Amino acid sequence: MSQSWAVDPRIEQGARFEAKGQYDKALGEYRAMLAENKKNTEAYMAAGKVRMKMKDYKGAVANFRLAYGYDPSLTEAYEGAAKAYEAMGQQAKADAERAKMKGGKAAAKTETAKTETSAPKAEVAKAEPAKTQAPAKATQPAQQAAPAKTETPKAAQPAQVSATEDPFEKGKALLAEGRYAEAAPLWRTVLSKKPGDAGAYFYAGLTRYEMGEYDKAEFNLKKGLSYKERGNDANYYLAKINQKSKHLDLEKKYLSAYLKKAAPDAKFRKAAEDRMAEINAVANAAAEEKAMKEAEAKALKEAKKTGNDKARSVETAVSSQNNEVAPTATNSIANANALYADGYNEAALQMYKALLENEITPDERYFAMLQMGNIYREMRDFHSAVTRYRDVVREFPDSDWATEAERALEDAVWLEKHASELPRNKR
């Protein structure tokens, strides 16, 4: 399978920098993409090619390996790694990379067969937290579409469209069958012929949404809002994206925009109304809680003036209700990961530190150190993040996560140098 290009301006800007020989600036664009999505194979491929031009062949190998690690069918990445090894005079390793390519092609065929016998994914995916998740093995497969009930299309009939069909209609057909990776590059083809086409942007956004690439989906859907046929649906999907990233105000804004234009029998109207009611209920509950706390604070203040036992009882009650802390749990990698996933960064950090002081397996030790680096980076303590990543690379050079630690180290060093230029963490 060939590289699936997205409509992302940072790829184009990086290419411009690369053409001018400004390689560091090009890598900066790709780092920005990876900061949003660590599984972005486009960014890894682009960075690998820049590293090749810089004659940083080891860095190129790391990027190409991460690219095919997240997408085993990306044959261009295996070839890129092989050429980097050849440039270093390591022909045996180059041959090994090309041998892996055969396995990647086999995986692509299996994936295609699975997809061709599957039904389209649900229009509204289950909401997922936008918080950083615990690192997974690089070769973990993406979530598959739900299996079809009965019929299995012939493998030789791709999406029941001909090769000469209009790319816009072909993309819609592939999207309807859940073949998102094949549909994605077609929208770029449409836009190259019809720049600014709102329909192509809308479907590019919908495709990226189904692929779980929400940053790219948001970029394209905003440009698809003016699409005459389904532009209002873009409001609904933008609301879903902001629900996943916990941006409640923006979610409510897009839901309101959708409901304002949606017909009574519109496809997403019931779901949008239910979600809006849920948001309002949460807002009302929050308002009630705020009023209650204000009343408690007022009672405490009045009781303290009297100087009697009532003051102490009220103060104790208010204190117990306002102590919002992370849930306590036994020290373990699983519990530390759960705390990190739920946003309790400091509690997770302390648990990982406690684990390192105990007898744990080497795998658990380097994983805990890598997670601590991730937490420090999210907390914008880039110096501490760099230290932890270096510890992983130095102490466990042959571990499963050594390559990821090397890439994260490179990013953390860059972020430390440019910390003042970066936006504040919104998590």
C-alpha positions as CSV (number, residue, x, y, z in Angstrom):
1,M,0.0,0.0,0.0
2,S,1.4,3.4,-0.9
3,Q,1.7,6.3,1.5
4,S,-1.7,7.9,2.3
5,W,-1.3,11.6,2.1
6,A,-3.4,13.9,4.1
7,V,-4.5,17.5,3.5
8,D,-2.2,18.9,6.1
9,P,-0.5,22.3,5.5
10,R,2.5,21.3,7.7
11,I,3.5,18.6,5.2
12,E,3.6,21.1,2.4
13,Q,5.4,23.7,4.5
14,G,8.0,21.1,5.5
15,A,8.5,20.2,1.9
16,R,9.1,23.9,1.1
17,F,11.7,24.1,3.8
18,E,13.3,20.9,2.6
19,A,13.5,22.2,-1.0
20,K,15.4,25.2,0.3
21,G,17.8,23.0,2.3
22,Q,16.3,24.3,5.6
23,Y,16.2,20.8,7.1
24,D,15.8,21.8,10.8
25,K,12.8,23.9,10.0
26,A,11.3,21.0,8.0
27,L,11.8,18.7,10.9
28,G,10.1,21.2,13.2
29,E,6.9,21.0,11.1
30,Y,6.9,17.2,11.4
31,R,7.7,17.3,15.1
32,A,4.6,19.5,15.5
33,M,2.5,16.9,13.8
34,L,3.9,14.1,16.0
35,A,3.3,16.1,19.1
36,E,-0.4,15.9,18.2
37,N,-0.4,12.3,17.0
38,K,2.5,10.0,17.7
39,K,1.2,7.5,15.2
40,N,1.3,9.8,12.2
41,T,3.1,7.8,9.5
42,E,3.2,10.7,7.1
43,A,5.3,12.7,9.5
44,Y,7.7,9.8,10.2
45,M,8.1,9.2,6.5
46,A,8.8,12.9,5.7
47,A,11.2,13.1,8.7
48,G,13.0,10.0,7.5
49,K,13.6,11.4,4.1
50,V,14.9,14.7,5.5
51,R,17.3,12.7,7.7
52,M,18.6,10.9,4.6
53,K,19.4,14.2,3.0
54,M,21.1,15.3,6.2
55,K,23.2,12.0,6.0
56,D,21.8,11.2,9.5
57,Y,21.2,7.6,8.5
58,K,20.6,6.3,12.0
59,G,17.9,8.9,12.5
60,A,16.4,8.0,9.2
61,V,16.2,4.3,10.1
62,A,14.5,5.2,13.4
63,N,11.8,7.3,11.6
64,F,11.2,4.7,8.8
65,R,10.9,1.9,11.4
66,L,8.4,3.8,13.4
67,A,6.4,4.4,10.2
68,Y,6.1,0.8,9.3
69,G,5.7,-0.1,12.9
70,Y,2.4,1.8,13.0
71,D,1.5,0.7,9.4
72,P,3.1,-2.7,8.5
73,S,1.9,-2.4,4.9
74,L,3.9,0.8,4.3
75,T,6.4,-0.7,1.9
76,E,8.1,2.6,1.2
77,A,9.2,2.7,4.8
78,Y,11.0,-0.7,4.7
79,E,12.8,0.4,1.5
80,G,13.8,3.7,3.1
81,A,15.3,1.9,6.1
82,A,17.1,-0.5,3.8
83,K,18.6,2.4,1.8
84,A,19.7,4.1,5.0
85,Y,21.5,0.9,6.1
86,E,23.2,0.6,2.7
87,A,24.4,4.2,3.1
88,M,26.0,3.1,6.3
89,G,27.6,0.1,4.6
90,Q,25.5,-2.4,6.5
91,Q,24.1,-4.6,3.6
92,A,23.0,-7.5,5.9
93,K,20.7,-5.2,7.8
94,A,19.5,-3.6,4.5
95,D,18.6,-7.1,3.3
96,A,16.8,-7.8,6.5
97,E,14.6,-4.7,6.1
98,R,13.6,-5.8,2.6
99,A,12.8,-9.2,3.9
100,K,10.5,-7.6,6.4
101,M,8.8,-5.8,3.5
102,K,7.4,-9.2,2.2
103,G,5.7,-9.6,5.6
104,G,4.3,-6.1,5.4
105,K,2.8,-6.8,2.0
106,A,1.2,-10.0,3.4
107,A,-0.2,-8.0,6.2
108,A,-1.6,-5.5,3.7
109,K,-3.4,-8.3,1.8
110,T,-4.8,-9.7,5.0
111,E,-6.0,-6.3,6.0
112,T,-7.6,-5.7,2.6
113,A,-9.4,-9.0,2.8
114,K,-10.7,-8.2,6.3
115,T,-11.9,-4.8,5.2
116,E,-13.6,-6.1,2.1
117,T,-15.7,-8.4,4.2
118,S,-16.6,-5.7,6.7
119,A,-19.4,-3.2,7.0
120,P,-18.9,0.5,7.4
121,K,-18.1,1.7,10.9
122,A,-20.8,3.5,12.9
123,E,-21.3,7.1,11.9
124,V,-20.8,8.2,15.5
125,A,-17.9,6.4,17.2
126,K,-17.9,5.9,20.9
127,A,-16.3,8.9,22.6
128,E,-12.7,8.4,23.5
129,P,-10.7,10.5,26.0
130,A,-8.2,12.8,24.4
131,K,-5.7,12.3,27.2
132,T,-2.4,10.7,26.3
133,Q,-2.7,6.9,26.5
134,A,-0.1,4.5,27.7
135,P,2.3,3.6,24.9
136,A,1.3,0.5,22.9
137,K,3.5,-1.8,20.9
138,A,4.3,-0.2,17.6
139,T,2.8,-3.0,15.7
140,Q,-0.6,-2.9,17.4
141,P,-3.2,-3.1,14.6
142,A,-5.8,-0.3,14.2
143,Q,-9.4,-1.0,15.3
144,Q,-11.2,-2.9,12.6
145,A,-14.6,-2.1,11.2
146,A,-17.6,-4.2,12.4
147,P,-18.0,-7.5,10.5
148,A,-20.7,-7.7,7.9
149,K,-23.8,-9.9,8.4
150,T,-23.7,-12.2,5.4
151,E,-22.3,-11.2,2.1
152,T,-18.7,-11.2,1.2
153,P,-17.7,-9.1,-1.9
154,K,-15.3,-10.6,-4.4
155,A,-11.7,-9.5,-3.6
156,A,-11.2,-8.6,-7.3
157,Q,-14.0,-6.0,-7.1
158,P,-12.6,-3.0,-5.2
159,A,-15.5,-1.0,-3.8
160,Q,-17.5,-1.8,-6.9
161,V,-16.1,1.1,-8.8
162,S,-14.0,1.3,-12.0
163,A,-10.5,2.7,-12.2
164,T,-11.8,5.4,-14.6
165,E,-14.5,6.6,-12.3
166,D,-14.5,10.2,-11.0
167,P,-12.2,10.3,-7.9
168,F,-14.8,12.1,-5.9
169,E,-17.4,9.4,-6.4
170,K,-14.9,6.7,-6.0
171,G,-13.7,8.2,-2.7
172,K,-17.3,8.3,-1.4
173,A,-17.8,4.6,-2.4
174,L,-14.6,3.5,-0.6
175,L,-15.6,5.6,2.4
176,A,-19.1,3.9,2.5
177,E,-17.4,0.5,2.5
178,G,-15.1,1.5,5.4
179,R,-12.0,1.5,3.2
180,Y,-10.6,4.7,4.7
181,A,-6.9,4.3,3.9
182,E,-7.8,3.9,0.2
183,A,-10.2,6.8,0.2
184,A,-7.9,9.3,1.9
185,P,-5.5,10.0,-1.0
186,L,-8.4,10.5,-3.4
187,W,-9.5,13.7,-1.7
188,R,-6.1,15.2,-2.3
189,T,-6.4,14.2,-6.0
190,V,-9.7,16.1,-6.1
191,L,-8.3,19.1,-4.4
192,S,-5.3,19.2,-6.7
193,K,-7.8,19.6,-9.6
194,K,-10.4,21.7,-7.8
195,P,-8.6,23.7,-5.1
196,G,-10.9,24.7,-2.3
197,D,-13.6,22.2,-3.1
198,A,-15.8,22.2,0.0
199,G,-17.1,18.7,-0.7
200,A,-13.6,17.2,-1.0
201,Y,-12.7,18.9,2.3
202,F,-15.8,17.6,4.0
203,Y,-15.2,14.0,2.9
204,A,-11.5,14.2,3.7
205,G,-12.5,15.3,7.2
206,L,-15.0,12.5,7.5
207,T,-12.4,10.0,6.3
208,R,-9.8,11.2,8.8
209,Y,-12.5,11.1,11.6
210,E,-13.2,7.4,10.9
211,M,-9.5,6.7,10.9
212,G,-9.2,8.3,14.4
213,E,-7.0,11.2,13.1
214,Y,-9.0,13.9,14.8
215,D,-6.6,16.8,14.3
216,K,-6.6,16.3,10.5
217,A,-10.4,15.7,10.6
218,E,-11.0,19.0,12.3
219,F,-8.8,20.9,9.8
220,N,-10.7,19.5,6.8
221,L,-14.2,19.6,8.3
222,K,-13.9,23.3,9.1
223,K,-13.2,23.9,5.4
224,G,-16.1,21.6,4.5
225,L,-18.7,23.7,6.4
226,S,-19.7,25.5,3.2
227,Y,-20.4,22.2,1.4
228,K,-23.9,22.6,0.1
229,E,-25.0,19.0,0.4
230,R,-23.7,18.0,3.8
231,G,-21.9,21.0,5.2
232,N,-24.1,21.1,8.3
233,D,-23.0,17.5,9.2
234,A,-19.5,18.9,9.5
235,N,-20.8,20.9,12.6
236,Y,-21.9,17.6,14.2
237,Y,-18.6,15.9,13.6
238,L,-16.7,18.9,14.8
239,A,-18.8,18.7,18.0
240,K,-17.8,15.0,18.4
241,I,-14.1,15.8,18.0
242,N,-14.3,18.5,20.7
243,Q,-16.2,16.0,22.9
244,K,-13.3,13.6,22.6
245,S,-10.8,16.4,23.4
246,K,-12.9,17.6,26.4
247,H,-13.5,21.1,24.9
248,L,-17.0,21.5,26.2
249,D,-17.6,25.1,25.1
250,L,-16.6,24.3,21.5
251,E,-18.6,21.1,21.5
252,K,-21.7,23.0,22.6
253,K,-21.0,25.7,20.0
254,Y,-20.9,23.2,17.1
255,L,-23.9,21.3,18.4
256,S,-25.9,24.5,18.5
257,A,-24.9,25.4,15.0
258,Y,-25.9,21.9,13.8
259,L,-29.3,22.0,15.5
260,K,-30.0,25.5,14.2
261,K,-29.8,24.2,10.6
262,A,-30.8,20.6,10.9
263,A,-34.2,19.4,9.7
264,P,-36.6,17.7,12.2
265,D,-35.7,14.3,10.6
266,A,-32.0,15.0,10.1
267,K,-29.8,12.0,10.6
268,F,-27.9,13.3,13.7
269,R,-30.6,15.5,15.2
270,K,-31.7,13.0,17.9
271,A,-28.1,12.3,18.9
272,A,-27.3,16.0,18.9
273,E,-30.4,16.9,21.0
274,D,-29.6,14.1,23.5
275,R,-26.0,15.2,23.9
276,M,-27.0,18.9,24.3
277,A,-29.5,17.9,27.0
278,E,-26.6,15.9,28.7
279,I,-24.3,19.0,28.6
280,N,-27.0,21.2,30.0
281,A,-27.7,18.7,32.8
282,V,-24.0,18.6,33.7
283,A,-23.9,22.4,33.6
284,N,-26.9,22.7,35.9
285,A,-25.4,20.2,38.3
286,A,-22.2,22.2,38.3
287,A,-24.1,25.4,39.0
288,E,-25.9,23.7,41.9
289,E,-22.7,22.4,43.3
290,K,-21.2,25.9,43.1
291,A,-24.1,27.4,44.8
292,M,-23.9,24.7,47.6
293,K,-20.2,25.4,48.1
294,E,-20.9,29.2,48.3
295,A,-23.6,28.6,50.9
296,E,-21.2,26.4,52.9
297,A,-18.5,29.0,52.7
298,K,-21.0,31.6,53.9
299,A,-22.1,29.4,56.8
300,L,-18.5,28.8,57.8
301,K,-17.7,32.4,57.7
302,E,-20.7,33.3,59.9
303,A,-20.0,30.4,62.3
304,K,-16.4,31.5,62.8
305,K,-17.7,34.9,63.9
306,T,-19.6,33.3,66.7
307,G,-16.6,31.3,67.8
308,N,-18.6,28.2,68.9
309,D,-18.4,24.5,68.1
310,K,-20.5,25.0,65.0
311,A,-17.6,26.6,63.2
312,R,-15.4,23.5,63.7
313,S,-18.1,21.1,62.5
314,V,-18.9,23.2,59.4
315,E,-15.2,23.6,58.6
316,T,-14.7,19.9,58.8
317,A,-17.7,19.2,56.5
318,V,-16.6,21.7,53.9
319,S,-13.0,20.5,54.0
320,S,-13.9,16.9,53.5
321,Q,-16.0,17.8,50.4
322,N,-13.4,20.0,48.8
323,N,-10.4,17.7,49.1
324,E,-10.4,16.5,45.4
325,V,-7.5,14.1,45.2
326,A,-6.5,11.3,42.9
327,P,-7.9,7.9,44.0
328,T,-5.5,5.8,46.1
329,A,-4.4,2.5,44.7
330,T,-1.7,-0.2,45.2
331,N,1.6,0.5,43.5
332,S,1.6,-1.3,40.2
333,I,2.3,-0.5,36.5
334,A,-1.4,-1.0,35.7
335,N,-2.6,1.4,38.4
336,A,0.0,4.0,37.4
337,N,-1.1,3.8,33.8
338,A,-4.7,4.2,34.9
339,L,-3.9,7.3,36.9
340,Y,-2.0,8.8,34.0
341,A,-4.8,8.0,31.5
342,D,-7.3,9.7,33.8
343,G,-5.2,12.9,34.0
344,Y,-3.7,12.5,37.5
345,N,-0.2,13.2,36.3
346,E,1.4,14.0,39.6
347,A,-0.1,10.9,41.3
348,A,1.0,8.7,38.4
349,L,4.5,10.2,38.5
350,Q,4.9,9.4,42.2
351,M,3.7,5.8,41.7
352,Y,6.2,5.2,38.9
353,K,8.9,6.6,41.1
354,A,7.9,4.3,43.9
355,L,7.9,1.3,41.6
356,L,11.5,2.1,40.5
357,E,12.6,1.9,44.1
358,N,11.2,-1.6,44.4
359,E,12.1,-4.9,42.9
360,I,10.4,-5.0,39.5
361,T,11.2,-6.7,36.2
362,P,13.6,-5.0,33.7
363,D,10.6,-4.6,31.3
364,E,8.6,-2.8,33.9
365,R,11.5,-0.7,34.9
366,Y,12.3,0.8,31.4
367,F,8.5,1.2,30.7
368,A,8.1,3.1,34.0
369,M,11.0,5.4,33.1
370,L,9.6,6.0,29.6
371,Q,6.2,6.9,31.1
372,M,7.8,9.3,33.5
373,G,9.5,11.0,30.5
374,N,6.1,11.3,28.8
375,I,4.5,12.8,32.0
376,Y,7.4,15.3,32.4
377,R,7.0,16.3,28.8
378,E,3.3,16.9,29.2
379,M,3.9,18.9,32.3
380,R,6.4,21.0,30.2
381,D,9.3,19.9,32.4
382,F,11.4,19.1,29.3
383,H,14.7,18.9,31.2
384,S,13.4,16.1,33.4
385,A,11.8,14.4,30.3
386,V,15.2,14.5,28.5
387,T,16.9,12.9,31.6
388,R,14.4,10.1,31.7
389,Y,14.5,9.3,28.0
390,R,18.3,9.3,28.1
391,D,18.2,6.8,31.0
392,V,16.1,4.4,29.0
393,V,18.3,4.7,25.9
394,R,21.5,4.3,28.0
395,E,20.3,1.5,30.3
396,F,18.1,-0.5,28.0
397,P,19.5,0.0,24.4
398,D,18.0,-3.3,23.2
399,S,14.5,-2.9,24.8
400,D,11.3,-2.9,22.8
401,W,10.9,0.8,23.5
402,A,14.5,1.9,22.8
403,T,13.6,3.3,19.4
404,E,10.5,5.2,20.8
405,A,12.7,6.6,23.6
406,E,15.3,7.8,21.1
407,R,12.6,9.6,19.1
408,A,11.0,11.0,22.2
409,L,14.4,12.1,23.5
410,E,15.1,14.0,20.2
411,D,11.7,15.7,20.5
412,A,12.2,16.6,24.2
413,V,15.5,18.2,23.5
414,W,14.0,20.3,20.7
415,L,11.0,21.2,22.9
416,E,13.4,22.2,25.8
417,K,15.2,24.6,23.4
418,H,11.9,26.1,22.1
419,A,9.8,25.9,25.3
420,S,9.1,29.7,25.2
421,E,7.6,29.5,21.7
422,L,5.1,26.6,22.5
423,P,1.5,27.1,23.4
424,R,0.5,26.2,27.0
425,N,-0.7,22.7,27.6
426,K,-4.5,22.6,27.6
427,R,-5.0,19.2,29.2
